[in-house]
């Protein structure tokens, strides 16, 4: 084999290696849908047995948040909604923000699940690109189905959700745009103040709602 043929052979060999699936070397990328299914089932079981009508303080919501940490990366989510500001604040401020943002989600979204009526989650399909994946699902009830897509990052051998897209609306992008305007006008301290105020308002609304139910 002359030098030209050797060079061509080497180029072809490298090309084949680059495009061979990782499983050929014993490295198998975990399946995101397979990891999501048992998690979703666990959450659905909790919702099925939850007594939201006896939960004005949203204690069940906190339990759902705790379970969600198995598959949701609230740190990554918080980092993305803050954008450039995340790099400017210190470690303690980041930890504080993650707690605040998670608490906000607890009341703004999970606290609204009391209308859950045994909907069914249908897994449609998934896309994987390197360390990112999207798992597409539909929540089916008596009315029209609602598309819910989970955007995920591979962390070690676990796919972790960092964004949820409901009917085409990204949770992260939605908050990022809201926070960007507040940060521009009132800086980080102003944003923290507004989030704390919003959480207080949501807590008060929930208590008032349950008080009216009993009244």
N, CA, C and O of each residue as an XYZ file, in Angstrom:
860
protein
N       0.864     -1.205      0.000
C       0.000      0.000      0.000
C       0.889      1.239      0.000
O       1.701      1.408      0.909
N       0.750      2.126     -1.019
C       1.588      3.315     -1.074
C       1.067      4.361     -0.101
O       0.012      4.176      0.507
N       1.811      5.472      0.052
C       1.494      6.495      1.052
C       0.147      7.152      0.781
O      -0.574      7.493      1.718
N      -0.202      7.335     -0.504
C      -1.484      7.971     -0.834
C      -2.650      7.100     -0.396
O      -3.623      7.590      0.175
N      -2.544      5.800     -0.670
C      -3.609      4.870     -0.283
C      -3.719      4.760      1.235
O      -4.816      4.658      1.785
N      -2.551      4.783      1.911
C      -2.559      4.732      3.375
C      -3.273      5.949      3.948
O      -4.048      5.825      4.897
N      -3.016      7.120      3.379
C      -3.636      8.354      3.849
C      -5.140      8.301      3.648
O      -5.904      8.680      4.535
N      -5.570      7.824      2.466
C      -7.003      7.737      2.191
C      -7.677      6.743      3.132
O      -8.782      6.983      3.620
N      -6.993      5.616      3.381
C      -7.536      4.591      4.279
C      -7.709      5.154      5.683
O      -8.704      4.890      6.358
N      -6.700      5.954      6.116
C      -6.759      6.551      7.460
C      -7.935      7.523      7.578
O      -8.637      7.521      8.589
N      -8.154      8.354      6.551
C      -9.245      9.318      6.550
C     -10.592      8.603      6.624
O     -11.471      9.007      7.385
N     -10.752      7.545      5.838
C     -12.010      6.782      5.840
C     -12.242      6.132      7.198
O     -13.359      6.142      7.714
N     -11.182      5.567      7.775
C     -11.290      4.900      9.072
C     -11.721      5.877     10.156
O     -12.610      5.576     10.953
N     -11.089      7.051     10.183
C     -11.448      8.067     11.176
C     -12.892      8.507     10.982
O     -13.633      8.672     11.951
N     -13.288      8.698      9.727
C     -14.660      9.093      9.436
C     -15.662      8.083      9.940
O     -16.694      8.450     10.503
N     -15.363      6.805      9.740
C     -16.267      5.749     10.218
C     -16.359      5.750     11.740
O     -17.443      5.586     12.299
N     -15.237      5.931     12.402
C     -15.216      5.935     13.865
C     -16.025      7.092     14.423
O     -16.724      6.943     15.425
N     -15.931      8.249     13.770
C     -16.646      9.432     14.249
C     -18.157      9.256     14.169
O     -18.900      9.772     15.004
N     -18.603      8.521     13.154
C     -20.045      8.404     12.956
C     -20.628      7.083     13.441
O     -21.823      6.833     13.286
N     -19.783      6.237     14.030
C     -20.305      5.003     14.616
C     -21.060      5.321     15.891
O     -20.662      6.232     16.617
N     -22.145      4.601     16.195
C     -22.870      4.828     17.449
C     -21.995      4.515     18.647
O     -21.140      3.631     18.592
N     -22.214      5.249     19.731
C     -21.425      5.038     20.944
C     -21.593      3.640     21.503
O     -20.703      3.132     22.185
N     -22.729      3.011     21.221
C     -22.958      1.672     21.743
C     -21.934      0.679     21.215
O     -21.714     -0.366     21.827
N     -21.308      0.990     20.092
C     -20.297      0.109     19.537
C     -19.084      0.001     20.424
O     -18.311     -0.947     20.287
N     -18.890      0.935     21.324
C     -17.744      0.917     22.221
C     -18.169      0.623     23.656
O     -17.415      0.862     24.599
N     -19.385      0.102     23.812
C     -19.858     -0.240     25.141
C     -20.379      0.942     25.929
O     -20.684      0.814     27.114
N     -20.487      2.120     25.270
C     -21.001      3.316     25.935
C     -22.413      3.566     25.413
O     -22.582      4.019     24.281
N     -23.397      3.285     26.200
C     -24.779      3.416     25.756
C     -25.424      4.644     26.380
O     -25.450      4.790     27.601
N     -25.949      5.533     25.523
C     -26.635      6.729     26.013
C     -27.967      6.294     26.620
O     -28.736      5.595     25.962
N     -28.255      6.693     27.858
C     -29.521      6.315     28.491
C     -30.709      6.819     27.693
O     -30.623      7.841     27.012
N     -31.803      6.109     27.780
C     -33.009      6.488     27.062
C     -33.822      7.472     27.903
O     -34.267      7.113     28.994
N     -34.029      8.708     27.425
C     -34.750      9.709     28.234
C     -36.204      9.347     28.516
O     -36.707      9.595     29.612
N     -36.879      8.763     27.530
C     -38.270      8.377     27.753
C     -38.374      7.282     28.800
O     -39.269      7.308     29.644
N     -37.462      6.320     28.749
C     -37.460      5.238     29.732
C     -37.248      5.772     31.141
O     -37.776      5.209     32.100
N     -36.476      6.859     31.282
C     -36.252      7.458     32.597
C     -37.433      8.322     33.023
O     -37.719      8.433     34.215
N     -38.119      8.933     32.064
C     -39.245      9.801     32.395
C     -40.493      9.031     32.801
O     -41.236      9.474     33.677
N     -40.732      7.887     32.175
C     -41.985      7.155     32.399
C     -42.240      6.813     33.868
O     -43.316      7.130     34.375
N     -41.299      6.180     34.572
C     -41.579      5.864     35.989
C     -41.731      7.108     36.850
O     -42.488      7.106     37.821
N     -41.013      8.173     36.497
C     -41.133      9.425     37.244
C     -42.529     10.018     37.064
O     -43.168     10.406     38.042
N     -43.002     10.089     35.824
C     -44.330     10.628     35.546
C     -45.393      9.786     36.251
O     -46.358     10.324     36.794
N     -45.209      8.461     36.240
C     -46.181      7.586     36.890
C     -46.222      7.839     38.393
O     -47.292      7.815     39.001
N     -45.066      8.078     38.986
C     -45.007      8.374     40.420
C     -45.757      9.663     40.737
O     -46.504      9.734     41.713
N     -45.552     10.685     39.900
C     -46.245     11.961     40.099
C     -47.755     11.789     39.916
O     -48.542     12.323     40.697
N     -48.156     11.041     38.884
C     -49.587     10.822     38.630
C     -50.240     10.090     39.801
O     -51.373     10.395     40.173
N     -49.531      9.133     40.374
C     -50.059      8.402     41.534
C     -50.234      9.332     42.736
O     -51.209      9.228     43.479
N     -49.269     10.247     42.914
C     -49.375     11.210     44.008
C     -50.586     12.122     43.807
O     -51.321     12.413     44.750
N     -50.779     12.568     42.564
C     -51.907     13.450     42.268
C     -53.238     12.725     42.466
O     -54.211     13.295     42.960
N     -53.252     11.464     42.068
C     -54.477     10.671     42.189
C     -54.923     10.533     43.637
O     -56.116     10.533     43.937
N     -53.947     10.415     44.528
C     -54.252     10.199     45.945
C     -54.184     11.469     46.788
O     -54.369     11.426     48.005
N     -53.916     12.609     46.131
C     -53.742     13.861     46.876
C     -55.079     14.453     47.293
O     -56.046     14.440     46.531
N     -55.118     14.968     48.504
C     -56.315     15.651     49.010
C     -56.064     17.162     48.973
O     -55.865     17.800     50.006
N     -56.079     17.711     47.764
C     -55.779     19.137     47.603
C     -56.780     20.027     48.336
O     -56.437     21.116     48.797
N     -58.017     19.551     48.437
C     -59.047     20.370     49.073
C     -58.815     20.538     50.569
O     -59.437     21.387     51.209
N     -57.922     19.730     51.123
C     -57.581     19.850     52.543
C     -56.147     20.346     52.708
O     -55.483     20.053     53.703
N     -55.686     21.099     51.718
C     -54.270     21.477     51.697
C     -54.071     22.966     51.409
O     -53.419     23.313     50.425
N     -54.622     23.858     52.250
C     -54.500     25.299     51.984
C     -53.064     25.815     52.018
O     -52.751     26.823     51.385
N     -52.189     25.126     52.756
C     -50.794     25.569     52.847
C     -49.918     24.955     51.763
O     -48.709     25.179     51.724
N     -50.540     24.184     50.890
C     -49.828     23.582     49.750
C     -48.707     22.645     50.194
O     -47.629     22.622     49.600
N     -48.976     21.875     51.245
C     -47.991     20.914     51.730
C     -47.762     19.819     50.693
O     -46.634     19.368     50.491
N     -48.843     19.397     50.040
C     -48.712     18.405     48.972
C     -47.863     18.949     47.841
O     -47.099     18.211     47.218
N     -47.996     20.245     47.573
C     -47.193     20.891     46.520
C     -45.706     20.745     46.841
O     -44.897     20.475     45.954
N     -45.351     20.928     48.122
C     -43.962     20.800     48.541
C     -43.467     19.368     48.341
O     -42.328     19.146     47.931
N     -44.337     18.401     48.634
C     -43.963     17.002     48.419
C     -43.722     16.718     46.937
O     -42.801     15.987     46.573
N     -44.562     17.307     46.095
C     -44.397     17.136     44.656
C     -43.099     17.766     44.164
O     -42.420     17.217     43.296
N     -42.764     18.925     44.729
C     -41.491     19.569     44.386
C     -40.324     18.677     44.800
O     -39.365     18.510     44.047
N     -40.411     18.104     46.006
C     -39.338     17.231     46.500
C     -39.153     16.022     45.578
O     -38.025     15.632     45.275
N     -40.266     15.433     45.134
C     -40.191     14.299     44.212
C     -39.650     14.751     42.855
O     -38.904     14.020     42.203
N     -40.028     15.953     42.437
C     -39.597     16.470     41.137
C     -38.088     16.624     41.037
O     -37.527     16.589     39.942
N     -37.435     16.792     42.176
C     -35.970     16.937     42.167
C     -35.272     15.680     41.629
O     -34.105     15.732     41.242
N     -35.985     14.567     41.607
C     -35.417     13.343     41.040
C     -35.160     13.497     39.550
O     -34.233     12.894     39.008
N     -35.988     14.311     38.882
C     -35.895     14.402     37.430
C     -35.817     15.833     36.913
O     -35.595     16.040     35.720
N     -35.998     16.833     37.793
C     -35.901     18.237     37.396
C     -34.655     18.865     37.999
O     -34.380     18.705     39.188
N     -33.911     19.573     37.179
C     -32.729     20.300     37.645
C     -33.128     21.762     37.842
O     -33.023     22.571     36.920
N     -33.587     22.094     39.050
C     -34.031     23.459     39.326
C     -32.864     24.443     39.326
O     -33.054     25.639     39.103
N     -31.665     23.942     39.574
C     -30.478     24.799     39.519
C     -30.234     25.264     38.082
O     -30.010     26.450     37.838
N     -30.278     24.331     37.140
C     -30.087     24.658     35.722
C     -31.218     25.553     35.219
O     -30.986     26.480     34.443
N     -32.419     25.275     35.656
C     -33.579     26.072     35.272
C     -33.401     27.517     35.739
O     -33.634     28.460     34.983
N     -32.986     27.675     36.996
C     -32.778     29.012     37.569
C     -31.663     29.753     36.840
O     -31.766     30.949     36.571
N     -30.613     29.035     36.531
C     -29.482     29.620     35.796
C     -29.927     30.184     34.454
O     -29.487     31.260     34.049
N     -30.793     29.464     33.774
C     -31.238     29.882     32.445
C     -32.206     31.054     32.508
O     -32.154     31.937     31.651
N     -33.084     31.084     33.501
C     -34.036     32.200     33.567
C     -33.328     33.497     33.966
O     -33.791     34.584     33.621
N     -32.207     33.388     34.692
C     -31.460     34.598     35.076
C     -30.524     35.088     33.981
O     -30.186     36.271     33.936
N     -30.101     34.185     33.097
C     -29.216     34.586     32.009
C     -27.868     35.094     32.510
O     -27.238     34.464     33.359
N     -27.430     36.231     31.985
C     -26.113     36.780     32.324
C     -25.987     37.111     33.813
O     -24.891     37.061     34.372
N     -27.094     37.445     34.442
C     -27.056     37.827     35.858
C     -26.566     36.683     36.731
O     -25.967     36.919     37.780
N     -26.813     35.436     36.310
C     -26.371     34.273     37.083
C     -24.855     34.307     37.301
O     -24.365     33.942     38.369
N     -24.118     34.750     36.274
C     -22.653     34.782     36.365
C     -22.153     35.927     37.240
O     -21.006     35.913     37.688
N     -23.006     36.911     37.483
C     -22.593     38.092     38.239
C     -22.833     37.974     39.738
O     -22.242     38.713     40.525
N     -23.702     37.040     40.134
C     -24.030     36.923     41.560
C     -23.198     35.811     42.203
O     -22.679     34.928     41.520
N     -23.085     35.877     43.530
C     -22.263     34.926     44.256
C     -22.966     33.599     44.530
O     -24.138     33.417     44.202
N     -22.226     32.688     45.135
C     -22.729     31.340     45.425
C     -23.962     31.376     46.324
O     -24.941     30.673     46.073
N     -23.908     32.201     47.375
C     -25.039     32.286     48.310
C     -26.274     32.867     47.640
O     -27.393     32.416     47.884
N     -26.062     33.879     46.787
C     -27.190     34.487     46.076
C     -27.808     33.496     45.085
O     -29.024     33.475     44.893
N     -26.960     32.680     44.462
C     -27.477     31.665     43.539
C     -28.349     30.660     44.281
O     -29.435     30.305     43.821
N     -27.865     30.206     45.431
C     -28.631     29.248     46.231
C     -29.961     29.855     46.664
O     -30.997     29.191     46.638
N     -29.916     31.135     47.064
C     -31.141     31.826     47.472
C     -32.119     31.908     46.307
O     -33.318     31.693     46.481
N     -31.605     32.221     45.120
C     -32.479     32.379     43.961
C     -33.122     31.050     43.570
O     -34.307     31.010     43.237
N     -32.352     29.965     43.607
C     -32.894     28.649     43.276
C     -34.059     28.308     44.216
O     -35.099     27.816     43.777
N     -33.869     28.574     45.503
C     -34.940     28.317     46.483
C     -36.171     29.174     46.195
O     -37.301     28.686     46.229
N     -35.939     30.460     45.910
C     -37.049     31.373     45.634
C     -37.797     30.972     44.370
O     -39.027     30.939     44.357
N     -37.060     30.668     43.313
C     -37.694     30.326     42.039
C     -38.471     29.014     42.157
O     -39.565     28.884     41.607
N     -37.902     28.046     42.874
C     -38.594     26.774     43.097
C     -39.870     26.987     43.897
O     -40.894     26.363     43.619
N     -39.809     27.869     44.892
C     -40.976     28.191     45.713
C     -42.042     28.870     44.864
O     -43.233     28.605     45.026
N     -41.618     29.738     43.968
C     -42.552     30.408     43.061
C     -43.269     29.391     42.185
O     -44.485     29.473     42.012
N     -42.525     28.424     41.626
C     -43.124     27.389     40.793
C     -44.096     26.539     41.603
O     -45.122     26.093     41.090
N     -43.767     26.325     42.857
C     -44.608     25.514     43.736
C     -46.026     26.069     43.810
O     -46.997     25.314     43.758
N     -46.142     27.391     43.933
C     -47.460     28.007     44.058
C     -48.064     28.380     42.709
O     -49.276     28.279     42.519
N     -47.221     28.811     41.774
C     -47.732     29.292     40.487
C     -48.210     28.163     39.589
O     -49.134     28.352     38.798
N     -47.587     26.983     39.702
C     -47.947     25.882     38.814
C     -48.494     24.673     39.565
O     -49.626     24.249     39.331
N     -47.689     24.122     40.462
C     -48.085     22.894     41.140
C     -49.319     23.123     42.009
O     -50.151     22.228     42.159
N     -49.434     24.315     42.579
C     -50.594     24.622     43.403
C     -51.896     24.657     42.638
O     -52.975     24.664     43.231
N     -51.797     24.679     41.303
C     -53.009     24.714     40.467
C     -53.482     23.309     40.073
O     -54.452     23.168     39.329
N     -52.803     22.278     40.568
C     -53.106     20.923     40.143
C     -54.289     20.297     40.864
O     -54.581     19.117     40.672
N     -54.970     21.078     41.688
C     -56.102     20.518     42.434
C     -57.254     20.136     41.512
O     -58.165     19.418     41.925
N     -57.224     20.610     40.268
C     -58.271     20.247     39.313
C     -57.933     18.963     38.561
O     -58.624     18.588     37.614
N     -56.863     18.291     38.991
C     -56.464     17.040     38.347
C     -57.597     16.015     38.417
O     -58.160     15.774     39.485
N     -57.923     15.420     37.279
C     -59.035     14.452     37.238
C     -58.636     13.193     36.475
O     -59.296     12.797     35.514
N     -57.556     12.576     36.913
C     -57.107     11.301     36.332
C     -56.811     11.375     34.833
O     -57.150     10.461     34.082
N     -56.181     12.463     34.409
C     -55.765     12.545     33.016
C     -54.714     11.462     32.721
O     -54.063     10.937     33.624
N     -54.578     11.155     31.445
C     -53.609     10.149     31.008
C     -52.484     10.842     30.254
O     -52.735     11.722     29.430
N     -51.238     10.447     30.534
C     -50.085     10.990     29.822
C     -49.673      9.998     28.733
O     -49.389      8.833     29.011
N     -49.648     10.479     27.502
C     -49.243      9.650     26.364
C     -47.869     10.116     25.896
O     -47.682     11.292     25.586
N     -46.912      9.201     25.845
C     -45.572      9.528     25.358
C     -45.556      9.385     23.842
O     -45.834      8.311     23.309
N     -45.226     10.481     23.144
C     -45.272     10.511     21.690
C     -43.954     10.034     21.079
O     -43.878      8.939     20.522
N     -42.926     10.865     21.189
C     -41.610     10.466     20.683
C     -40.541     11.322     21.337
O     -40.846     12.220     22.122
N     -39.291     11.041     21.010
C     -38.178     11.768     21.621
C     -37.128     12.111     20.573
O     -37.043     11.487     19.515
N     -36.331     13.126     20.904
C     -35.195     13.508     20.068
C     -33.971     13.633     20.959
O     -34.049     14.205     22.046
N     -32.855     13.111     20.513
C     -31.604     13.212     21.275
C     -30.543     13.839     20.383
O     -30.311     13.392     19.260
N     -29.904     14.883     20.902
C     -28.776     15.517     20.207
C     -27.648     15.699     21.211
O     -27.664     16.628     22.020
N     -26.686     14.819     21.152
C     -25.586     14.896     22.107
C     -26.087     14.718     23.529
O     -26.660     13.685     23.874
N     -25.864     15.739     24.350
C     -26.289     15.680     25.752
C     -27.612     16.388     25.994
O     -27.972     16.675     27.135
N     -28.333     16.669     24.915
C     -29.649     17.283     25.050
C     -30.716     16.360     24.454
O     -30.476     15.635     23.489
N     -31.881     16.415     25.057
C     -32.981     15.581     24.567
C     -34.306     16.291     24.766
O     -34.430     17.184     25.604
N     -35.288     15.884     23.986
C     -36.652     16.380     24.138
C     -37.589     15.182     24.131
O     -37.575     14.371     23.204
N     -38.397     15.082     25.169
C     -39.397     14.019     25.252
C     -40.765     14.664     25.081
O     -41.161     15.510     25.884
N     -41.485     14.269     24.039
C     -42.775     14.874     23.728
C     -43.901     14.000     24.269
O     -43.942     12.794     24.024
N     -44.815     14.632     25.011
C     -45.954     13.907     25.568
C     -47.239     14.680     25.315
O     -47.214     15.833     24.885
N     -48.350     14.031     25.584
C     -49.661     14.675     25.566
C     -50.416     14.287     26.826
O     -50.410     13.127     27.238
N     -51.067     15.276     27.433
C     -51.957     14.999     28.553
C     -53.367     14.930     27.984
O     -53.873     15.908     27.432
N     -53.987     13.787     28.121
C     -55.295     13.551     27.517
C     -56.368     13.504     28.600
O     -56.253     12.765     29.578
N     -57.413     14.308     28.407
C     -58.562     14.252     29.305
C     -59.831     14.233     28.464
O     -59.792     13.918     27.275
N     -60.949     14.569     29.082
C     -62.229     14.522     28.364
C     -62.296     15.572     27.264
O     -63.077     15.440     26.321
N     -61.487     16.605     27.382
C     -61.491     17.662     26.381
C     -60.332     17.425     25.402
O     -59.997     16.274     25.120
N     -59.725     18.479     24.889
C     -58.668     18.296     23.902
C     -57.347     17.951     24.590
O     -57.133     18.356     25.733
N     -56.453     17.208     23.918
C     -55.153     16.878     24.497
C     -54.261     18.106     24.574
O     -54.359     19.011     23.744
N     -53.391     18.131     25.574
C     -52.472     19.241     25.769
C     -51.046     18.720     25.590
O     -50.640     17.769     26.258
N     -50.289     19.346     24.688
C     -48.911     18.908     24.461
C     -47.995     19.454     25.550
O     -48.018     20.643     25.867
N     -47.189     18.561     26.114
C     -46.214     18.931     27.137
C     -44.893     18.270     26.761
O     -44.783     17.044     26.750
N     -43.892     19.095     26.454
C     -42.586     18.589     26.053
C     -41.553     18.905     27.119
O     -41.504     20.014     27.652
N     -40.731     17.914     27.418
C     -39.698     18.063     28.443
C     -38.337     18.199     27.767
O     -37.927     17.328     27.000
N     -37.641     19.300     28.057
C     -36.318     19.559     27.503
C     -35.295     19.156     28.563
O     -35.383     19.587     29.713
N     -34.325     18.328     28.172
C     -33.484     17.678     29.164
C     -31.994     17.774     28.833
O     -31.596     17.927     27.678
N     -31.190     17.677     29.891
C     -29.735     17.598     29.782
C     -29.269     16.289     30.394
O     -29.816     15.842     31.402
N     -28.257     15.671     29.787
C     -27.686     14.440     30.328
C     -26.632     14.806     31.368
O     -25.608     15.409     31.046
N     -26.895     14.436     32.611
C     -25.974     14.699     33.708
C     -25.519     13.351     34.270
O     -26.253     12.683     34.998
N     -24.298     12.971     33.916
C     -23.840     11.630     34.265
C     -24.623     10.627     33.444
O     -24.541     10.637     32.215
N     -25.387      9.754     34.105
C     -26.215      8.793     33.384
C     -27.699      9.106     33.543
O     -28.548      8.250     33.296
N     -28.010     10.349     33.961
C     -29.396     10.733     34.197
C     -29.805     11.910     33.313
O     -29.088     12.904     33.205
N     -30.976     11.774     32.682
C     -31.546     12.882     31.930
C     -32.355     13.745     32.884
O     -33.295     13.268     33.520
N     -31.985     15.024     32.981
C     -32.633     15.947     33.911
C     -33.351     17.057     33.148
O     -32.791     17.667     32.237
N     -34.583     17.302     33.533
C     -35.414     18.327     32.880
C     -34.981     19.720     33.331
O     -34.832     19.973     34.526
N     -34.780     20.620     32.370
C     -34.487     22.006     32.721
C     -35.479     22.987     32.095
O     -35.397     24.193     32.327
N     -36.413     22.464     31.304
C     -37.457     23.326     30.741
C     -38.660     22.461     30.383
O     -38.524     21.285     30.046
N     -39.834     23.068     30.465
C     -41.078     22.401     30.074
C     -41.794     23.313     29.091
O     -42.003     24.495     29.364
N     -42.165     22.761     27.954
C     -42.852     23.534     26.918
C     -44.291     23.037     26.842
O     -44.543     21.906     26.426
N     -45.234     23.891     27.248
C     -46.654     23.532     27.277
C     -47.376     24.255     26.146
O     -47.433     25.484     26.116
N     -47.921     23.480     25.225
C     -48.619     24.057     24.066
C     -47.756     25.104     23.366
O     -48.239     26.166     22.974
N     -46.482     24.787     23.217
C     -45.556     25.664     22.504
C     -44.966     26.793     23.316
O     -44.146     27.552     22.800
N     -45.360     26.930     24.583
C     -44.851     28.014     25.432
C     -43.827     27.457     26.413
O     -44.140     26.587     27.226
N     -42.602     27.966     26.331
C     -41.511     27.523     27.201
C     -41.596     28.196     28.562
O     -41.670     29.421     28.656
N     -41.586     27.385     29.614
C     -41.605     27.930     30.974
C     -40.379     28.799     31.222
O     -40.490     29.899     31.763
N     -39.213     28.305     30.826
C     -37.962     29.043     31.053
C     -37.954     30.350     30.270
O     -37.632     31.400     30.825
N     -38.301     30.296     29.006
C     -38.290     31.513     28.187
C     -39.301     32.534     28.707
O     -39.029     33.735     28.704
N     -40.457     32.065     29.149
C     -41.487     32.937     29.670
C     -40.971     33.731     30.874
O     -41.117     34.952     30.934
N     -40.367     33.020     31.828
C     -39.832     33.701     33.005
C     -38.590     34.531     32.663
O     -38.385     35.603     33.232
N     -37.774     34.045     31.750
C     -36.566     34.770     31.367
C     -36.919     36.153     30.816
O     -36.259     37.140     31.143
N     -37.944     36.221     29.993
C     -38.359     37.496     29.409
C     -38.938     38.423     30.469
O     -38.681     39.627     30.451
N     -39.723     37.866     31.398
C     -40.264     38.688     32.486
C     -39.142     39.225     33.377
O     -39.122     40.407     33.723
N     -38.219     38.349     33.740
C     -37.139     38.729     34.658
C     -36.159     39.703     34.006
O     -35.605     40.575     34.675
N     -35.950     39.552     32.702
C     -35.005     40.425     31.997
C     -35.422     41.888     32.124
O     -34.587     42.763     32.354
N     -36.717     42.144     31.972
C     -37.221     43.509     32.067
C     -37.068     44.057     33.482
O     -36.692     45.214     33.672
N     -37.362     43.221     34.469
C     -37.223     43.652     35.872
C     -35.757     43.918     36.199
O     -35.430     44.909     36.852
N     -34.880     43.031     35.745
C     -33.439     43.195     35.993
C     -32.914     44.481     35.359
O     -32.055     45.157     35.925
N     -33.435     44.811     34.186
C     -32.987     46.020     33.499
C     -33.358     47.268     34.292
O     -32.591     48.228     34.357
N     -34.550     47.239     34.895
C     -35.047     48.415     35.604
C     -34.632     48.449     37.080
O     -34.298     49.508     37.612
N     -34.656     47.290     37.729
C     -34.489     47.268     39.187
C     -33.321     46.424     39.680
O     -33.143     46.258     40.887
N     -32.525     45.890     38.763
C     -31.355     45.073     39.111
C     -31.776     43.791     39.840
O     -32.963     43.504     39.993
N     -30.779     43.041     40.280
C     -31.057     41.741     40.896
C     -31.839     41.874     42.204
O     -32.759     41.099     42.461
N     -31.475     42.849     43.022
C     -32.153     43.022     44.313
C     -33.641     43.312     44.113
O     -34.480     42.857     44.892
N     -33.960     44.071     43.068
C     -35.354     44.378     42.766
C     -36.120     43.147     42.317
O     -37.295     42.983     42.644
N     -35.443     42.275     41.558
C     -36.083     41.035     41.107
C     -36.412     40.137     42.296
O     -37.514     39.596     42.389
N     -35.453     39.983     43.199
C     -35.662     39.151     44.391
C     -36.842     39.671     45.199
O     -37.674     38.898     45.674
N     -36.902     40.967     45.345
C     -37.995     41.583     46.102
C     -39.339     41.279     45.449
O     -40.305     40.944     46.134
N     -39.399     41.397     44.117
C     -40.660     41.150     43.411
C     -41.077     39.686     43.488
O     -42.265     39.387     43.610
N     -40.109     38.769     43.417
C     -40.439     37.342     43.511
C     -40.995     37.026     44.896
O     -41.978     36.295     45.020
N     -40.365     37.576     45.941
C     -40.848     37.354     47.308
C     -42.275     37.889     47.470
O     -43.125     37.256     48.097
N     -42.517     39.067     46.891
C     -43.861     39.657     46.956
C     -44.873     38.774     46.240
O     -45.978     38.560     46.738
N     -44.497     38.262     45.073
C     -45.394     37.406     44.296
C     -45.717     36.126     45.046
O     -46.866     35.684     45.047
N     -44.722     35.524     45.682
C     -44.947     34.299     46.457
C     -45.926     34.575     47.593
O     -46.838     33.786     47.842
N     -45.734     35.690     48.275
C     -46.641     36.069     49.369
C     -48.071     36.228     48.849
O     -49.021     35.793     49.499
N     -48.221     36.850     47.680
C     -49.542     37.049     47.077
C     -50.190     35.710     46.726
O     -51.378     35.506     46.978
N     -49.412     34.806     46.147
C     -49.936     33.502     45.760
C     -50.348     32.684     46.978
O     -51.360     31.983     46.947
N     -49.559     32.775     48.054
C     -49.903     32.086     49.298
C     -51.224     32.624     49.855
O     -52.083     31.860     50.294
N     -51.371     33.955     49.828
C     -52.597     34.591     50.341
C     -53.805     34.212     49.488
O     -54.886     33.954     50.017
N     -53.621     34.178     48.169
C     -54.712     33.800     47.265
C     -55.165     32.371     47.537
O     -56.360     32.079     47.527
N     -54.215     31.493     47.778
C     -54.558     30.093     48.040
C     -55.348     29.961     49.344
O     -56.353     29.253     49.395
N     -54.893     30.642     50.391
C     -55.595     30.589     51.677
C     -57.005     31.155     51.549
O     -57.950     30.610     52.120
N     -57.146     32.248     50.800
C     -58.456     32.862     50.592
C     -59.375     31.918     49.824
O     -60.563     31.813     50.126
N     -58.816     31.232     48.830
C     -59.580     30.288     48.024
C     -60.164     29.179     48.897
O     -61.337     28.831     48.761
N     -59.350     28.627     49.788
C     -59.806     27.536     50.643
C     -60.773     28.034     51.706
O     -61.684     27.316     52.120
N     -60.566     29.261     52.139
C     -61.487     29.862     53.131
C     -62.872     30.027     52.512
O     -63.885     29.772     53.163
N     -62.909     30.459     51.243
C     -64.185     30.628     50.545
C     -64.881     29.286     50.326
O     -66.109     29.208     50.370
N     -64.095     28.220     50.087
C     -64.676     26.901     49.892
C     -65.390     26.430     51.149
O     -66.446     25.800     51.080
N     -64.804     26.742     52.297
C     -65.394     26.320     53.573
C     -66.550     27.226     53.997
O     -67.476     26.812     54.694
N     -66.453     28.513     53.534
C     -67.460     29.481     53.936
C     -68.832     29.192     53.400
O     -69.771     29.940     53.671
